[in-house]
Amino acid sequence: MAKESKQGVFITGASGGIGGAAARTLARRGYRVYAGMRSTSKAPSFDADIDLIEVDVTEPESVQAAAQEVTARQGRAGLRAVINNAGIIIQGPLELVPTSDLVRQFAVNVFGPAEVTRAFLPLLRQGAGRLINVSAPTARVAVPFAAPISASKAALESFSDALRVELAPWNIPVSIVVPGAIESSIFVKAGEASQAAMKSADPQRVALYVPQLEAVARALGAQKSSSPQTVADVILKIVEAKHPSARYIANSDARPFGMISRLPVGLRDRLLTRLLGLNNIPTGEVRKSS
């Protein structure tokens, strides 16, 4: 893509690791990048070519306002791509996850992309663009103590699969990007939120899960993380592809999840149990109150 090209791209969650890297990469490539984020006052350092767009994907009115603003700036050129990247991670034993956290998980990761897609589709039709949804390996293989994020990304992939056929008459490709473990503050925030939820939960119930959570923390702590730039490079590839594929694995550590998803359920559960260090946790006893 030539530097002088000013095809437009809109991306949500642009203040985060993957979003920020993707915004910079696309801007350097010559695209006019509309970087969506909840608060532009907390925007990271960007190139002058990047337009900051304040948007809360959980608020339909905010999404509509963002679409109107991008339309006003981009005119009839439309957009080359819309990238649903904004996301949060809610983790912990489902028994202890507050209802409000579970609702927010789906509000950001599922309903948000749906709102953005609806609002920005006219711009994609105008620009002969494509839709890109950032997923997670847990969409294919639900991981224990990550039920909320797993379920939300599975729902996002279902949306993507349906939209791929629905939007085919207008030649709007829909692609899913699957990052692996990424160097990003999102995981730190997820851990802090989980700890806060644990402190407000019933201590007796929390105690039931301590051995499992410690084992999982050790297993995940041994993971090697990749730079957000690895995902940004894949996003750029999709934006510029003549015929984008339906699914892209951005990092090698995400690839085994596809193979694990095809295993028989019992074998898959045993494998996850072993990989997460849960196989040596003794079965807890349920004591009946007198």
N, C-alpha and C positions, 0 to 999 in steps of 0.2 A: 504494500500500500504506500503510495507516494506521500511524502510529508505534507504536501499542499492540500491533500484531501481533508475535508471537514465533515465527513459522515458522522452522524451523532450516535452515541452510545449512552444508555442510562443504566447505572448500577446502584443497587441498594447496599447498605452496610459498608459504605466506602470509607468510614473512619476506622475500620478494623484491619486486621492483618492481610487477609486475602483481598478484601475490597480495596484497600489502599494500594496494594501492589498491582492489582489489576487496573485501577484507575491510572496510575502512573505509566504502566506499560502501554496501555491503549493511547494515552495522550502523546507519549513519545513516538508512537507509530503514526501519529497524524490525525487521530480521531478527535472530534469534539466530545469530551467526556462530561456527562452530567452526573456528578457524584452525590448520590442521595445519602443522607445521614440524619439522625434524629435532631442533632444540634450542630449547626454550622459554627457556633462559637468555640466548639471543641475539635474543630477539624485539624487533622495532621497537616504537616507542611506539604503543599502540592505545587506543581508547576502552574504558571499563570494561565495555561490553556484549559485548565479544569474549572468547570462551573460548579459551584456548590449549590445543592438543592436540599432544603430542609424538608424532611418527610418522616412521618411516623407510620410505618406500614401497618400498625394495628388500628389506625384511625382512617376509615374510608374517606372522610372529608380531606384529610391531609394528603392522601394519595391522589385524590382528584385534583387538588390544588397544585401538586407537583407536576402532574400530567399537563395541566393547563399552562404552567410556567415553562415547561420544556417545549410545548407546542408553540408558544409565543416566541421563544428564542430560536427554535429550529425551523419554523415555517413549514413550507410544503415538502421539505426534503425528507421529513420523517426520520426514522431511526434505523441504523444498521443492526442494533441489538439492544435487547433489554435483558439485564442480568439480575436475577433474583438471588442475591448473595446474603442479605441480612438474615441473621439467625442467632439463636441463643441455645445454650445447653442446660437442661435441667436433669440432674442426676441424683442417685440415691435410691434406697429401697422404696418401691412404689407405695408401700404401706405408710411411709413417713413423709411422702411428698405432699405439701399443702395443695389443696385444690386450686388456690389462686396461682401457684407456680405452674401447675399442670395446664391450666387455662391459658396462661401467658405463653407457655411452650408452643401451643398450637396457634395462638394468635399471631406470633411472630413468624414461625416456621411454615405454617400452612395457609392460614387465612390471609396473612400479609402478601405472600406471593400471588394468591388468587386475586386480591384486590389490585395489585400492581399490574398483573397481566390484563385484567379487564380494562383498566384505565388507559394502558399504554398500547393496546392492540391497534387502535387506529393509526398510531405513529409507525408501528411495525409494518402495517399494510402499505402505508405511504412510502416507506423507505425500503420495501422488499427485504425486511430484516428477519432476524431469528430470535428465538427465546432461549435463554440459557438459565437453568436452575441448578444451584449448587446444593448437592445432597451430602450424604455421608455413608461410610461402609455399613453402618448399623441399620440402614434402610433395608438391606438384604438379609442381614443376620442380626436379629435383636440381641443386644448384650445385656446380661443381668446387671441390675443397678444403673442401667441407662435406658430404662423402658420409655420414659417420656421423649427423649431425643430420638430413640429408635423408631417409635411409633409416628412421630411427626415427620421424619424424613421418609418413612415408608409411604405416608399419605402424600407427601410432595411428589414422590416418584409416580404414584398412581395418577395424580393430576397431570404430570408430564406425559405419561403414556397415553392418556386420553386426549390431551391437547394435540399431540403429534398427529393424530388422525383427524381431529376436528379442524385443525388449521391447515391441513394439506391442500384444500382447494385454493388457498391463497399463497401456496408455496412458502409458508412460514415454518421453517424447521424448528423442532424443539429438542434441545440437547440437555442431558444430565451430566454434571461434572461431579466426580467422587474424589474428594481429597482424602489423604490419609491423616496421620498425626502431624499437625502443623504447629510451628512456633508461633503462638498467638495468645493474647491476653484472654481470649474467650474461655480457655480451659482454666485459667486462674480464677476468673469470675465465677465459673461454674462450681469450682471447688469451694469458694467462699460462700456462695449462695447455699450450697448443700450443707455446709457446716452450720450456717445460720439457721437453716430449717431443722437440723438435728437438735440444736440448743432449745428450740421452742417445742419440740416433740416430747412425748411421754418418755422419760428416762428409762423405764423398764423395757419399753419396746426398742428403744435405741440400743440398749445393751444386748439385745438378741442378735443384732447385726454386726457388732463390733469386730468379731473375728473375720467375717466375710469381707467387710469393707477394708480391713487392714491388708488382707491377702490381695484384693483387687488393686489397692493402691500400690502395693509392691510390684505387681505385674505390670501395671500401666506405667509406673515410674521407670521401668527398664526399657520402655519403648524409645526408639530414636525418632525425633521429630524432623520434619523437612521445612524448608523455607517457604513462606507464602508465595514467593516468586515462582515456585514450581507450578502452583495452581494458576497463577496469573498467566504464565506462558501457555498453558492449555486453553485458558479462556480466550486469549488472543488467537490461538489456532482455530478455535471454533468460529470466532467472529469473522475470520478471513477465509474460512473454508468455502469452497463453491457448493459442496454438498456435505454439510456437517453430519456426523454420525449421531445416533441416538444416545450413545453413552460413552463417556471418556473417563478412564481411571487416571487420576493425576499423579498418584504416588504408588510406588511398588508395594508398600505395606497395606494398601487397600485392596490389592488384587486377590489375596487369599480368601477374602470374604465371599467373593463370587463362587469359589470352589466349595467353601464350607456350606453355602446356602443350598447346594445341590445334594448334600449328604442326607441320608435318612435321619429323621428327627432325633431318635435315640442316640445315634452316633454323634450327631452335631452337638447335642446337649452335653454328652460326655467330653467331647473335645473342648468345648468352651469352658467346662468346669475345670479341666486340667490346665488349659492355657492361662486361666485367671487365678490359678493356685487355690481353687476352692475344693479340690479333691481330698485335701487333708483336714478339712474342717469337720469336726464331729457333729452329728445330727443333734440339734437342740431338743431338750425335753420340754414338753408342755405340762406345766404343773396346774392341777385343778385346785381352785380355791375351795377351802372347806366351808 
